[in-house]
Amino acid sequence: MNTGSDHGTNEPAEATGADAGAEEAPHVSKAPAFIKARRSLHLSWQVGVFIVGLAVIGAGVAMLVLPGPGWVAIFAGLAIWATEFAWAHLVLRWTKRKVTEAAQKALDPKVRRRNIILTTVGLVIAGALIGFYLWKYGLVLPWNIKDQ
């Protein structure tokens, strides 16, 4: 029902890759047509979208230190904002591009081999330190160690 969607105009530019930044259609609100028809209603819609996106991003930030999918929630909040705000749409597109580049780089055999080697070396060092501690003090917590 919403004919103001910009999906059709952006897809060819994004598909070519090199022309993605050349010329793009302006960001179009994803709000229903009857909401966009009234300025005050559309402004209220945008405030609501901003608050919902902010709440989701806030929950994502909290989940970075608490259990939960923090980054997923942050990106979801950004996607909510991107339905109404051009700046969020650009940030989301930039983030998607950077995540894709990082994923491709991480799958590079040289990078994977280096990461596996570094992880193995780190685990061996940690295991040696833990083994030395257990050999020296046994199963005693550090704050309970008396001069032995």
C-alpha positions as CSV (number, residue, x, y, z in Angstrom):
1,M,0.0,0.0,0.0
2,N,2.9,2.3,0.7
3,T,4.2,3.4,-2.7
4,G,6.8,5.8,-1.3
5,S,9.3,3.0,-0.6
6,D,12.8,3.6,-2.0
7,H,13.8,0.0,-2.3
8,G,13.3,-0.1,-6.0
9,T,15.5,2.9,-6.6
10,N,18.4,1.9,-4.4
11,E,18.8,-1.7,-5.4
12,P,20.5,-1.2,-8.7
13,A,23.0,1.4,-7.3
14,E,23.9,-1.0,-4.4
15,A,24.2,-4.0,-6.8
16,T,26.8,-2.3,-8.9
17,G,29.1,-1.6,-5.9
18,A,31.2,1.1,-7.5
19,D,28.2,3.3,-8.2
20,A,26.7,2.9,-4.7
21,G,27.9,6.3,-3.5
22,A,27.5,8.1,-6.8
23,E,23.9,9.1,-6.8
24,E,21.1,7.9,-4.6
25,A,17.5,8.6,-4.1
26,P,16.7,10.6,-1.0
27,H,15.7,8.6,2.1
28,V,11.9,8.1,2.2
29,S,10.0,7.5,5.4
30,K,8.5,4.1,5.9
31,A,5.6,5.5,7.7
32,P,2.1,4.7,6.3
33,A,0.7,7.2,3.8
34,F,-2.0,8.5,6.1
35,I,0.6,9.3,8.7
36,K,2.9,11.1,6.2
37,A,-0.1,13.1,5.0
38,R,-0.4,15.0,8.3
39,R,2.7,16.9,9.5
40,S,2.0,16.7,13.2
41,L,1.1,13.0,13.0
42,H,4.3,12.3,11.0
43,L,6.4,14.2,13.6
44,S,4.7,12.2,16.4
45,W,5.5,9.0,14.5
46,Q,9.1,10.0,14.1
47,V,9.4,10.8,17.8
48,G,7.9,7.4,18.6
49,V,10.3,5.6,16.3
50,F,13.2,7.5,17.8
51,I,12.1,6.5,21.4
52,V,11.6,2.8,20.4
53,G,15.0,2.7,18.7
54,L,16.6,4.4,21.6
55,A,15.1,1.9,24.0
56,V,16.3,-1.0,21.9
57,I,19.8,0.5,21.6
58,G,19.8,1.2,25.4
59,A,18.9,-2.4,26.0
60,G,21.7,-3.5,23.7
61,V,24.2,-1.4,25.4
62,A,23.1,-2.9,28.7
63,M,23.4,-6.4,27.2
64,L,27.1,-5.7,26.4
65,V,27.8,-6.2,30.1
66,L,24.8,-8.3,31.0
67,P,23.8,-11.6,29.4
68,G,22.1,-11.2,26.0
69,P,22.8,-10.4,22.4
70,G,24.0,-6.8,22.9
71,W,25.3,-6.1,19.4
72,V,22.3,-7.6,17.8
73,A,20.0,-5.3,19.8
74,I,22.1,-2.3,19.0
75,F,22.0,-3.0,15.2
76,A,18.2,-3.7,15.5
77,G,17.7,-0.3,17.2
78,L,19.7,1.3,14.4
79,A,17.6,-0.5,11.8
80,I,14.5,0.9,13.6
81,W,15.9,4.4,13.3
82,A,16.8,3.8,9.7
83,T,13.2,3.4,8.8
84,E,12.7,7.1,9.5
85,F,16.0,8.9,9.6
86,A,18.4,9.3,6.6
87,W,21.5,9.6,8.9
88,A,20.6,6.3,10.6
89,H,20.1,4.7,7.2
90,L,23.6,5.8,6.1
91,V,25.2,4.6,9.4
92,L,23.4,1.3,9.1
93,R,24.6,0.8,5.5
94,W,28.2,1.8,6.5
95,T,28.1,-0.7,9.4
96,K,26.8,-3.5,7.2
97,R,29.6,-2.8,4.7
98,K,32.3,-2.8,7.5
99,V,30.9,-6.0,9.1
100,T,30.9,-7.7,5.7
101,E,34.5,-6.6,5.1
102,A,35.5,-7.9,8.6
103,A,33.8,-11.2,8.0
104,Q,35.6,-11.6,4.7
105,K,38.9,-10.7,6.2
106,A,38.3,-13.1,9.1
107,L,37.7,-15.9,6.7
108,D,41.0,-15.3,4.9
109,P,43.1,-18.4,5.4
110,K,46.2,-16.4,6.5
111,V,44.2,-14.4,9.1
112,R,42.4,-17.6,10.3
113,R,45.8,-19.4,10.7
114,R,47.3,-16.4,12.6
115,N,44.2,-16.2,14.9
116,I,44.4,-19.9,15.6
117,I,48.1,-19.7,16.4
118,L,47.7,-16.7,18.7
119,T,44.7,-18.3,20.5
120,T,46.7,-21.6,20.9
121,V,49.7,-19.7,22.3
122,G,47.5,-17.7,24.7
123,L,45.8,-20.9,25.9
124,V,49.2,-22.6,26.4
125,I,50.5,-19.6,28.4
126,A,47.3,-19.5,30.5
127,G,47.5,-23.2,31.1
128,A,51.1,-23.0,32.2
129,L,50.4,-20.1,34.6
130,I,47.4,-22.0,36.1
131,G,49.5,-25.2,36.3
132,F,52.3,-23.3,38.1
133,Y,49.8,-21.7,40.5
134,L,48.2,-25.1,41.3
135,W,51.7,-26.7,41.7
136,K,52.9,-24.0,44.0
137,Y,49.7,-23.3,46.1
138,G,47.2,-26.0,45.4
139,L,43.5,-25.2,45.2
140,V,43.8,-22.1,47.4
141,L,42.3,-18.8,46.4
142,P,44.9,-16.0,46.0
143,W,43.4,-13.9,48.9
144,N,43.7,-16.9,51.3
145,I,47.4,-17.6,50.6
146,K,49.6,-17.3,53.6
147,D,53.4,-17.2,53.3
148,Q,54.2,-20.9,52.6
